[in-house]
Amino acid sequence: MAKARVGFYTESGETLTRTHKTCPKCGPGTFLAEHADRRSCGHCGYSEAKTAGAPSPPMKARPTKAAT
């Protein structure tokens, strides 16, 4: 049984409309998370900038563990 995605759809009459964009890599059913300056996919890591023409934000490198 599928889980309900509260907040991802709005109801207008008898139709449902999506409120978030879907991931172009993962396909329908995987929504992009909305951040202040970007949208990102938690499944594959895809991200896009919200403002037109702006580059996507750089990925942060994970800190390496120091050898002890």
Secondary structure as the mmCIF struct_conf table of DSSP 4:
data_model
#
loop_
_struct_conf.conf_type_id
_struct_conf.id
_struct_conf.beg_label_comp_id
_struct_conf.beg_label_asym_id
_struct_conf.beg_label_seq_id
_struct_conf.end_label_comp_id
_struct_conf.end_label_asym_id
_struct_conf.end_label_seq_id
HELX_LH_PP_P HELX_LH_PP_P1 ALA A 2 ALA A 4
TURN_TY1_P TURN_TY1_P1 VAL A 6 GLY A 7
BEND BEND1 PHE A 8 PHE A 8
STRN STRN1 TYR A 9 SER A 12
TURN_TY1_P TURN_TY1_P2 GLY A 13 GLU A 14
STRN STRN2 THR A 15 ARG A 18
BEND BEND2 THR A 19 HIS A 20
HELX_LH_PP_P HELX_LH_PP_P2 LYS A 21 LYS A 21
STRN STRN3 THR A 22 CYS A 23
TURN_TY1_P TURN_TY1_P3 PRO A 24 CYS A 26
STRN STRN4 GLY A 27 PHE A 31
HELX_LH_PP_P HELX_LH_PP_P3 LEU A 32 LEU A 32
STRN STRN5 ALA A 33 GLU A 34
BEND BEND3 ALA A 36 ASP A 37
STRN STRN6 ARG A 38 SER A 40
TURN_TY1_P TURN_TY1_P4 GLY A 42 CYS A 44
STRN STRN7 SER A 47 ALA A 49
BEND BEND4 LYS A 50 THR A 51
TURN_TY1_P TURN_TY1_P5 ALA A 52 GLY A 53
HELX_LH_PP_P HELX_LH_PP_P4 ALA A 54 ALA A 67
#
